[in-house]
Amino acid sequence: MEYLEETGDQGKGHGILLPGKGLHEECGVFGIAGDTVAPTGDPDAAAITYRGLFSLQHRGQEACGIAANNGGVITCKKGQGLLQDVFDEKTVLRLNGSSAIGHVRYGTTGGSNLENAQPIAVSHIKGNLALAHNGNLVNAATLRKEIEMNGGIFHTNSDSEIIAYTIVRERIGSASIEEAVKKAMGIIKGAYSLVAMSPRKMIAARDPNGFRPLCIGRHERGYVFASESCAIDAIGADFIRHVEPGEIVIVEDGVLASMDSGLTVSRSLCSFEYIYFSRPDSIIQGVGVDYARREMGKVLAREKPADADIVVAVPDSGLSAAQGYSDESGLPNITGLVKNRYIGRTFIQPTQGRRERDVRMKLNPLRANVNGKRVILIDDSIVRGTTSKMIVEALRDAGAKEVHFRSSAPPFRYPCYFGVDVPDQDKLIAVGRSEAELADFISADSVAYLSHESLTRIMSEAGVDICKACFSGEYPIDITEAADTSVFDSPIIAI
């Protein structure tokens, strides 16, 4: 069997975040397992994967990649930047195969170097393996030290390579790739939704807490897996269901099968999938993201009202919550901020002046709608507070009489170890500050949050058990091993 890999660094300079915002997108994974062996030169699986990833671009703009399987030969192309920068028609046509997996990346563990782009593809004694992963391991440092002490060599500083290494190591003594994945799941701990491709099979697996979403669809060319259902819709496939926490799904010769990992399941879906990360047209664990955000806005209006004239959303993740707030309060939901959608997301700027300039380029107040008005401003969260302050001051400059800030998320007070890149605790604006002190900091007339009790109730009534550790400090699994990340420090940098 032959293993081919191409890498590129097209599109450098695209970043990941509205400067100063503080939260970064998750990663997104996609895979299609073709029913039959594609004829030589057939790039359909790669083209479908590209379209699926395009619908997941909001989950990561740092790097992307696609690996295609053509009769056991895995060809992998990846690079830094957006999909449209790394891939063109000619590039996709070179990725021949009946099956393919893909990834869009924002890194949590591991830096933004090219080496950390996914999928990760390796050749081993029993064949080839390509893997794409969304999440973060809490015992990554422990596992890496153990592997290195036994002679293992790493090419990246991401925990995704640790997962691939562990699966390959277990594959040596296993009868099948799915058995190897099952054994690996008993070793790795934390958040992982992954798709893996061997010469004959495609595997999808999800950690026993179900921190990150992963769903299954059916396309005319085969079964598909995606981080969000919007990607399944985008390629014209039919949504089937979600991969369950602790489940391993196998596709071989067009047949879908399920396997229990044997791990104890304790459902803890990341609450920020509903608050911020996922697209509003996605359905996560049977609950529409737009619906969940509207409900958060309605409860916020009941619990945290304000004397005001209009409701204004911070686009885009505040739009649905603002509509819910408007519906419940009876106040009109008015466009007060216009988002420039033609500015590529930029790297976090080094100075406050640069950050302020970029925020004003990204979001501009609509003076005619806010001048002389008392505004309730709805955003998904307040993290560092710097962006919130700039937006509030921009509305005041546009003539708003009052600005009352409302967050559809509870206050961030604790770090996340499961894939959400929350800043260090000392950078979280809600730590040690009252709502009145926060209002003073961001120049608002008032600040109020949705409580984590209300968030829990909303999602529980919708049938979803969520992780809210970043709000409460109550982690659903042991995070003791998550402290030491120095093992990931690397002097090797690709440019």
Secondary structure, 3 states (H helix, E strand, C coil): CCEEEEEECCCCCCCCCCCCCCCCCCCEEEEEEECCCCCCCCCHHHHHHHHHHHCCHHHCCCEEEEEEEECCEEEEEEEECCHHHHCCHHHHHCCCCCEEEEEEECCCCCCCCHHHCCCEEEEECCEEEEEEEEEEECCHHHHHHHHHHCCCCCCCCCHHHHHHHHHHHHHCCCCCHHHHHHHHHCCCCEEEEEEEECCCEEEEEECCCCCCCCEEEEECCEEEEECCHHHHHHCCCEEEEECCCCEEEEEECCEEEEEECCCCCCCCEECHHHHHHCCCCCEECCEEHHHHHHHHHHHHHHHCCCCCCEEEECCCCCHHHHHHHHHHHCCCECCCEEECCCCCCCCCCCCHHHHHHHHHHHEEECHHHHCCCEEEEEECCCCCCHHHHHHHHHHHHCCCCEEEEEECCCCCCCCCCCCCCCCCHHHCCCCCCCHHHHHHHHCCCEEEECCHHHHHHHHHHCCCCEECHHHHCCCCCCCHHHCCCHHHCCCCCCC
